[in-house]
């Protein structure tokens, strides 16, 4: 089963609709656990680690480090065996 990883809205005070992906804490093919930090983003005001929404293998990274993504956009796929 595939789970999309999206960038959540980080607060009502966000001035921009976009964030920059600073770094991925996991690589494609690695196992991730729900709730563990998966990647770090930069907003206008702070840097924030985004947690994995589910456990499984990180099978795809769609937005690379240094690229910009909009809130609620899919940046990666986690796949788990059911």
LUMNUDREN-88487 format. One record per atom (N, C-alpha, C, CB): residue number from 1; residue in one letter; atom name; x, y, z. Coordinates in steps of 0.05 Angstrom, whole numbers, plus 5000, padded with zeros to 4 digits. Glycine has a CB too. Layout:
<sites>
+-----+------+------+------+------+------+
:  nr : rest : atom :    u :    v :    w :
+-----+------+------+------+------+------+
: NUM :    a :   CA :    X :    Y :    Z :
...
+-----+------+------+------+------+------+
</sites>
This chain:
<sites>
+-----+------+------+------+------+------+
:  nr : rest : atom :    u :    v :    w :
+-----+------+------+------+------+------+
:   1 :    x :    N : 5017 : 4977 : 5000 :
:   1 :    x :   CA : 5000 : 5000 : 5000 :
:   1 :    x :    C : 5018 : 5025 : 5000 :
:   1 :    x :   CB : 4981 : 5000 : 5024 :
:   2 :    x :    N : 5011 : 5044 : 4983 :
:   2 :    x :   CA : 5027 : 5069 : 4981 :
:   2 :    x :    C : 5014 : 5091 : 4997 :
:   2 :    x :   CB : 5030 : 5077 : 4951 :
:   3 :    x :    N : 5031 : 5107 : 5010 :
:   3 :    x :   CA : 5023 : 5130 : 5025 :
:   3 :    x :    C : 5038 : 5154 : 5014 :
:   3 :    x :   CB : 5028 : 5126 : 5056 :
:   4 :    x :    N : 5022 : 5175 : 5007 :
:   4 :    x :   CA : 5035 : 5199 : 4997 :
:   4 :    x :    C : 5045 : 5216 : 5021 :
:   4 :    x :   CB : 5015 : 5216 : 4980 :
:   5 :    x :    N : 5068 : 5227 : 5018 :
:   5 :    x :   CA : 5079 : 5245 : 5038 :
:   5 :    x :    C : 5075 : 5274 : 5027 :
:   5 :    x :   CB : 5110 : 5240 : 5043 :
:   6 :    x :    N : 5059 : 5289 : 5042 :
:   6 :    x :   CA : 5053 : 5316 : 5034 :
:   6 :    x :    C : 5065 : 5336 : 5054 :
:   6 :    x :   CB : 5023 : 5321 : 5031 :
:   7 :    x :    N : 5069 : 5361 : 5045 :
:   7 :    x :   CA : 5079 : 5382 : 5062 :
:   7 :    x :    C : 5054 : 5394 : 5076 :
:   7 :    x :   CB : 5096 : 5403 : 5047 :
:   8 :    x :    N : 5052 : 5391 : 5102 :
:   8 :    x :   CA : 5029 : 5403 : 5116 :
:   8 :    x :    C : 5032 : 5433 : 5119 :
:   8 :    x :   CB : 5026 : 5390 : 5144 :
:   9 :    x :    N : 5009 : 5446 : 5122 :
:   9 :    x :   CA : 5009 : 5474 : 5129 :
:   9 :    x :    C : 5021 : 5476 : 5157 :
:   9 :    x :   CB : 4979 : 5487 : 5127 :
:  10 :    x :    N : 5041 : 5493 : 5160 :
:  10 :    x :   CA : 5056 : 5494 : 5185 :
:  10 :    x :    C : 5046 : 5513 : 5206 :
:  10 :    x :   CB : 5084 : 5500 : 5179 :
:  11 :    x :    N : 5025 : 5528 : 5199 :
:  11 :    x :   CA : 5014 : 5547 : 5218 :
:  11 :    x :    C : 4999 : 5569 : 5203 :
:  11 :    x :   CB : 5036 : 5559 : 5236 :
:  12 :    x :    N : 4982 : 5583 : 5217 :
:  12 :    x :   CA : 4966 : 5603 : 5205 :
:  12 :    x :    C : 4981 : 5628 : 5197 :
:  12 :    x :   CB : 4943 : 5610 : 5223 :
:  13 :    x :    N : 5006 : 5630 : 5208 :
:  13 :    x :   CA : 5021 : 5655 : 5202 :
:  13 :    x :    C : 5040 : 5652 : 5178 :
:  13 :    x :   CB : 5038 : 5662 : 5227 :
:  14 :    x :    N : 5038 : 5629 : 5164 :
:  14 :    x :   CA : 5055 : 5626 : 5140 :
:  14 :    x :    C : 5048 : 5647 : 5120 :
:  14 :    x :   CB : 5051 : 5598 : 5128 :
:  15 :    x :    N : 5068 : 5663 : 5112 :
:  15 :    x :   CA : 5064 : 5684 : 5093 :
:  15 :    x :    C : 5066 : 5674 : 5064 :
:  15 :    x :   CB : 5084 : 5706 : 5097 :
:  16 :    x :    N : 5080 : 5653 : 5059 :
:  16 :    x :   CA : 5083 : 5642 : 5032 :
:  16 :    x :    C : 5068 : 5616 : 5030 :
:  16 :    x :   CB : 5113 : 5638 : 5026 :
:  17 :    x :    N : 5062 : 5608 : 5005 :
:  17 :    x :   CA : 5050 : 5582 : 5000 :
:  17 :    x :    C : 5070 : 5561 : 4995 :
:  17 :    x :   CB : 5030 : 5584 : 4977 :
:  18 :    x :    N : 5096 : 5567 : 4997 :
:  18 :    x :   CA : 5117 : 5549 : 4990 :
:  18 :    x :    C : 5138 : 5546 : 5013 :
:  18 :    x :   CB : 5131 : 5558 : 4964 :
:  19 :    x :    N : 5151 : 5523 : 5012 :
:  19 :    x :   CA : 5174 : 5518 : 5029 :
:  19 :    x :    C : 5197 : 5507 : 5012 :
:  19 :    x :   CB : 5166 : 5499 : 5053 :
:  20 :    x :    N : 5221 : 5509 : 5023 :
:  20 :    x :   CA : 5244 : 5498 : 5009 :
:  20 :    x :    C : 5252 : 5473 : 5024 :
:  20 :    x :   CB : 5268 : 5518 : 5009 :
:  21 :    x :    N : 5257 : 5451 : 5009 :
:  21 :    x :   CA : 5267 : 5426 : 5021 :
:  21 :    x :    C : 5297 : 5430 : 5027 :
:  21 :    x :   CB : 5262 : 5401 : 5001 :
:  22 :    x :    N : 5304 : 5430 : 5052 :
:  22 :    x :   CA : 5332 : 5434 : 5060 :
:  22 :    x :    C : 5348 : 5408 : 5058 :
:  22 :    x :   CB : 5334 : 5445 : 5088 :
:  23 :    x :    N : 5336 : 5386 : 5069 :
:  23 :    x :   CA : 5351 : 5361 : 5069 :
:  23 :    x :    C : 5332 : 5338 : 5075 :
:  23 :    x :   CB : 5374 : 5361 : 5089 :
:  24 :    x :    N : 5338 : 5316 : 5062 :
:  24 :    x :   CA : 5324 : 5291 : 5068 :
:  24 :    x :    C : 5339 : 5276 : 5089 :
:  24 :    x :   CB : 5320 : 5273 : 5042 :
:  25 :    x :    N : 5326 : 5266 : 5109 :
:  25 :    x :   CA : 5339 : 5251 : 5131 :
:  25 :    x :    C : 5340 : 5221 : 5126 :
:  25 :    x :   CB : 5325 : 5257 : 5158 :
:  26 :    x :    N : 5325 : 5213 : 5106 :
:  26 :    x :   CA : 5325 : 5185 : 5096 :
:  26 :    x :    C : 5330 : 5185 : 5066 :
:  26 :    x :   CB : 5298 : 5171 : 5103 :
:  27 :    x :    N : 5340 : 5162 : 5056 :
:  27 :    x :   CA : 5345 : 5159 : 5028 :
:  27 :    x :    C : 5325 : 5139 : 5016 :
:  27 :    x :   CB : 5374 : 5149 : 5023 :
:  28 :    x :    N : 5321 : 5141 : 4990 :
:  28 :    x :   CA : 5304 : 5123 : 4976 :
:  28 :    x :    C : 5312 : 5094 : 4983 :
:  28 :    x :   CB : 5304 : 5128 : 4946 :
:  29 :    x :    N : 5293 : 5077 : 4989 :
:  29 :    x :   CA : 5298 : 5049 : 4996 :
:  29 :    x :    C : 5301 : 5044 : 5026 :
:  29 :    x :   CB : 5323 : 5040 : 4982 :
:  30 :    x :    N : 5304 : 5065 : 5042 :
:  30 :    x :   CA : 5307 : 5061 : 5070 :
:  30 :    x :    C : 5280 : 5058 : 5084 :
:  30 :    x :   CB : 5322 : 5084 : 5083 :
:  31 :    x :    N : 5280 : 5043 : 5106 :
:  31 :    x :   CA : 5256 : 5039 : 5122 :
:  31 :    x :    C : 5252 : 5064 : 5139 :
:  31 :    x :   CB : 5259 : 5014 : 5140 :
:  32 :    x :    N : 5227 : 5073 : 5141 :
:  32 :    x :   CA : 5220 : 5095 : 5159 :
:  32 :    x :    C : 5198 : 5086 : 5178 :
:  32 :    x :   CB : 5211 : 5120 : 5142 :
:  33 :    x :    N : 5197 : 5098 : 5201 :
:  33 :    x :   CA : 5177 : 5093 : 5221 :
:  33 :    x :    C : 5158 : 5117 : 5223 :
:  33 :    x :   CB : 5189 : 5086 : 5249 :
:  34 :    x :    N : 5133 : 5112 : 5226 :
:  34 :    x :   CA : 5113 : 5133 : 5229 :
:  34 :    x :    C : 5122 : 5151 : 5253 :
:  34 :    x :   CB : 5085 : 5122 : 5234 :
:  35 :    x :    N : 5122 : 5177 : 5248 :
:  35 :    x :   CA : 5129 : 5197 : 5269 :
:  35 :    x :    C : 5158 : 5205 : 5270 :
:  35 :    x :   CB : 5121 : 5186 : 5294 :
:  36 :    x :    N : 5175 : 5190 : 5257 :
:  36 :    x :   CA : 5204 : 5198 : 5257 :
:  36 :    x :    C : 5209 : 5220 : 5237 :
:  36 :    x :   CB : 5222 : 5173 : 5252 :
:  37 :    x :    N : 5228 : 5238 : 5242 :
:  37 :    x :   CA : 5234 : 5259 : 5223 :
:  37 :    x :    C : 5243 : 5247 : 5196 :
:  37 :    x :   CB : 5256 : 5277 : 5234 :
:  38 :    x :    N : 5231 : 5258 : 5174 :
:  38 :    x :   CA : 5236 : 5247 : 5147 :
:  38 :    x :    C : 5252 : 5267 : 5130 :
:  38 :    x :   CB : 5210 : 5240 : 5134 :
:  39 :    x :    N : 5244 : 5293 : 5133 :
:  39 :    x :   CA : 5259 : 5314 : 5118 :
:  39 :    x :    C : 5255 : 5341 : 5132 :
:  39 :    x :   CB : 5249 : 5316 : 5089 :
:  40 :    x :    N : 5272 : 5360 : 5125 :
:  40 :    x :   CA : 5271 : 5386 : 5137 :
:  40 :    x :    C : 5265 : 5407 : 5116 :
:  40 :    x :   CB : 5298 : 5393 : 5151 :
:  41 :    x :    N : 5247 : 5426 : 5123 :
:  41 :    x :   CA : 5239 : 5447 : 5105 :
:  41 :    x :    C : 5246 : 5474 : 5118 :
:  41 :    x :   CB : 5209 : 5446 : 5098 :
:  42 :    x :    N : 5248 : 5494 : 5100 :
:  42 :    x :   CA : 5253 : 5522 : 5109 :
:  42 :    x :    C : 5229 : 5539 : 5100 :
:  42 :    x :   CB : 5280 : 5533 : 5096 :
:  43 :    x :    N : 5218 : 5553 : 5120 :
:  43 :    x :   CA : 5196 : 5572 : 5114 :
:  43 :    x :    C : 5208 : 5600 : 5115 :
:  43 :    x :   CB : 5172 : 5569 : 5133 :
:  44 :    x :    N : 5190 : 5620 : 5113 :
:  44 :    x :   CA : 5199 : 5648 : 5116 :
:  44 :    x :    C : 5211 : 5653 : 5143 :
:  44 :    x :   CB : 5176 : 5667 : 5110 :
:  45 :    x :    N : 5202 : 5638 : 5163 :
:  45 :    x :   CA : 5209 : 5644 : 5191 :
:  45 :    x :    C : 5226 : 5623 : 5205 :
:  45 :    x :   CB : 5184 : 5648 : 5207 :
:  46 :    x :    N : 5221 : 5597 : 5199 :
:  46 :    x :   CA : 5235 : 5576 : 5214 :
:  46 :    x :    C : 5242 : 5553 : 5196 :
:  46 :    x :   CB : 5217 : 5566 : 5237 :
:  47 :    x :    N : 5259 : 5535 : 5207 :
:  47 :    x :   CA : 5265 : 5509 : 5195 :
:  47 :    x :    C : 5250 : 5489 : 5211 :
:  47 :    x :   CB : 5296 : 5503 : 5194 :
:  48 :    x :    N : 5237 : 5470 : 5197 :
:  48 :    x :   CA : 5220 : 5450 : 5211 :
:  48 :    x :    C : 5225 : 5422 : 5200 :
:  48 :    x :   CB : 5190 : 5457 : 5208 :
:  49 :    x :    N : 5228 : 5403 : 5218 :
:  49 :    x :   CA : 5229 : 5375 : 5209 :
:  49 :    x :    C : 5201 : 5364 : 5206 :
:  49 :    x :   CB : 5245 : 5357 : 5230 :
:  50 :    x :    N : 5196 : 5351 : 5183 :
:  50 :    x :   CA : 5170 : 5339 : 5178 :
:  50 :    x :    C : 5172 : 5309 : 5183 :
:  50 :    x :   CB : 5161 : 5344 : 5148 :
:  51 :    x :    N : 5153 : 5299 : 5198 :
:  51 :    x :   CA : 5152 : 5270 : 5206 :
:  51 :    x :    C : 5140 : 5253 : 5185 :
:  51 :    x :   CB : 5138 : 5267 : 5232 :
:  52 :    x :    N : 5148 : 5228 : 5184 :
:  52 :    x :   CA : 5137 : 5208 : 5166 :
:  52 :    x :    C : 5107 : 5203 : 5174 :
:  52 :    x :   CB : 5153 : 5181 : 5167 :
:  53 :    x :    N : 5089 : 5203 : 5155 :
:  53 :    x :   CA : 5061 : 5199 : 5162 :
:  53 :    x :    C : 5053 : 5169 : 5166 :
:  53 :    x :   CB : 5044 : 5210 : 5140 :
:  54 :    x :    N : 5072 : 5151 : 5159 :
:  54 :    x :   CA : 5066 : 5123 : 5160 :
:  54 :    x :    C : 5093 : 5108 : 5161 :
:  54 :    x :   CB : 5049 : 5113 : 5137 :
:  55 :    x :    N : 5092 : 5083 : 5169 :
:  55 :    x :   CA : 5116 : 5066 : 5168 :
:  55 :    x :    C : 5117 : 5051 : 5142 :
:  55 :    x :   CB : 5116 : 5046 : 5192 :
:  56 :    x :    N : 5141 : 5046 : 5133 :
:  56 :    x :   CA : 5146 : 5031 : 5108 :
:  56 :    x :    C : 5172 : 5039 : 5096 :
:  56 :    x :   CB : 5122 : 5036 : 5088 :
:  57 :    x :    N : 5175 : 5033 : 5070 :
:  57 :    x :   CA : 5199 : 5040 : 5055 :
:  57 :    x :    C : 5195 : 5066 : 5039 :
:  57 :    x :   CB : 5208 : 5017 : 5037 :
:  58 :    x :    N : 5214 : 5083 : 5040 :
:  58 :    x :   CA : 5214 : 5108 : 5024 :
:  58 :    x :    C : 5221 : 5099 : 4996 :
:  58 :    x :   CB : 5234 : 5130 : 5035 :
:  59 :    x :    N : 5201 : 5098 : 4978 :
:  59 :    x :   CA : 5205 : 5087 : 4951 :
:  59 :    x :    C : 5209 : 5109 : 4930 :
:  59 :    x :   CB : 5182 : 5070 : 4943 :
:  60 :    x :    N : 5202 : 5133 : 4937 :
:  60 :    x :   CA : 5204 : 5155 : 4917 :
:  60 :    x :    C : 5207 : 5182 : 4930 :
:  60 :    x :   CB : 5180 : 5155 : 4897 :
:  61 :    x :    N : 5226 : 5198 : 4921 :
:  61 :    x :   CA : 5228 : 5225 : 4929 :
:  61 :    x :    C : 5223 : 5242 : 4905 :
:  61 :    x :   CB : 5257 : 5232 : 4942 :
:  62 :    x :    N : 5202 : 5259 : 4906 :
:  62 :    x :   CA : 5194 : 5274 : 4882 :
:  62 :    x :    C : 5205 : 5303 : 4882 :
:  62 :    x :   CB : 5164 : 5276 : 4882 :
:  63 :    x :    N : 5212 : 5313 : 4906 :
:  63 :    x :   CA : 5223 : 5340 : 4908 :
:  63 :    x :    C : 5251 : 5337 : 4921 :
:  63 :    x :   CB : 5204 : 5360 : 4924 :
:  64 :    x :    N : 5271 : 5345 : 4907 :
:  64 :    x :   CA : 5299 : 5342 : 4917 :
:  64 :    x :    C : 5307 : 5365 : 4935 :
:  64 :    x :   CB : 5318 : 5340 : 4893 :
:  65 :    x :    N : 5329 : 5361 : 4950 :
:  65 :    x :   CA : 5340 : 5381 : 4967 :
:  65 :    x :    C : 5346 : 5406 : 4950 :
:  65 :    x :   CB : 5365 : 5371 : 4981 :
:  66 :    x :    N : 5338 : 5429 : 4962 :
:  66 :    x :   CA : 5343 : 5455 : 4948 :
:  66 :    x :    C : 5320 : 5464 : 4931 :
:  66 :    x :   CB : 5367 : 5452 : 4931 :
:  67 :    x :    N : 5301 : 5446 : 4925 :
:  67 :    x :   CA : 5278 : 5453 : 4909 :
:  67 :    x :    C : 5255 : 5464 : 4927 :
:  67 :    x :   CB : 5268 : 5429 : 4893 :
:  68 :    x :    N : 5237 : 5478 : 4915 :
:  68 :    x :   CA : 5214 : 5490 : 4928 :
:  68 :    x :    C : 5189 : 5474 : 4923 :
:  68 :    x :   CB : 5211 : 5520 : 4919 :
:  69 :    x :    N : 5172 : 5471 : 4943 :
:  69 :    x :   CA : 5147 : 5457 : 4941 :
:  69 :    x :    C : 5125 : 5473 : 4954 :
:  69 :    x :   CB : 5149 : 5428 : 4952 :
:  70 :    x :    N : 5101 : 5470 : 4944 :
:  70 :    x :   CA : 5077 : 5483 : 4956 :
:  70 :    x :    C : 5066 : 5466 : 4979 :
:  70 :    x :   CB : 5055 : 5488 : 4935 :
:  71 :    x :    N : 5053 : 5479 : 4998 :
:  71 :    x :   CA : 5040 : 5465 : 5019 :
:  71 :    x :    C : 5019 : 5446 : 5007 :
:  71 :    x :   CB : 5026 : 5484 : 5039 :
:  72 :    x :    N : 5016 : 5422 : 5019 :
:  72 :    x :   CA : 4997 : 5401 : 5010 :
:  72 :    x :    C : 5006 : 5387 : 4985 :
:  72 :    x :   CB : 4970 : 5413 : 5007 :
:  73 :    x :    N : 5030 : 5393 : 4974 :
:  73 :    x :   CA : 5039 : 5378 : 4951 :
:  73 :    x :    C : 5053 : 5352 : 4959 :
:  73 :    x :   CB : 5058 : 5396 : 4934 :
:  74 :    x :    N : 5052 : 5333 : 4941 :
:  74 :    x :   CA : 5064 : 5307 : 4947 :
:  74 :    x :    C : 5094 : 5309 : 4941 :
:  74 :    x :   CB : 5051 : 5284 : 4930 :
:  75 :    x :    N : 5110 : 5303 : 4961 :
:  75 :    x :   CA : 5139 : 5305 : 4958 :
:  75 :    x :    C : 5153 : 5278 : 4958 :
:  75 :    x :   CB : 5150 : 5322 : 4980 :
:  76 :    x :    N : 5139 : 5257 : 4967 :
:  76 :    x :   CA : 5151 : 5230 : 4968 :
:  76 :    x :    C : 5129 : 5209 : 4971 :
:  76 :    x :   CB : 5171 : 5228 : 4992 :
:  77 :    x :    N : 5137 : 5184 : 4968 :
:  77 :    x :   CA : 5119 : 5161 : 4971 :
:  77 :    x :    C : 5132 : 5141 : 4990 :
:  77 :    x :   CB : 5113 : 5147 : 4943 :
:  78 :    x :    N : 5116 : 5132 : 5010 :
:  78 :    x :   CA : 5124 : 5111 : 5028 :
:  78 :    x :    C : 5106 : 5087 : 5021 :
:  78 :    x :   CB : 5120 : 5120 : 5059 :
:  79 :    x :    N : 5119 : 5064 : 5018 :
:  79 :    x :   CA : 5104 : 5040 : 5011 :
:  79 :    x :    C : 5108 : 5019 : 5033 :
:  79 :    x :   CB : 5113 : 5029 : 4984 :
:  80 :    x :    N : 5086 : 5007 : 5040 :
:  80 :    x :   CA : 5088 : 4985 : 5060 :
:  80 :    x :    C : 5073 : 4961 : 5050 :
:  80 :    x :   CB : 5076 : 4994 : 5088 :
:  81 :    x :    N : 5082 : 4938 : 5060 :
:  81 :    x :   CA : 5069 : 4913 : 5053 :
:  81 :    x :    C : 5046 : 4907 : 5071 :
:  81 :    x :   CB : 5089 : 4890 : 5053 :
:  82 :    x :    N : 5023 : 4902 : 5059 :
:  82 :    x :   CA : 4999 : 4895 : 5075 :
:  82 :    x :    C : 4990 : 4867 : 5070 :
:  82 :    x :   CB : 4976 : 4915 : 5069 :
+-----+------+------+------+------+------+
</sites>
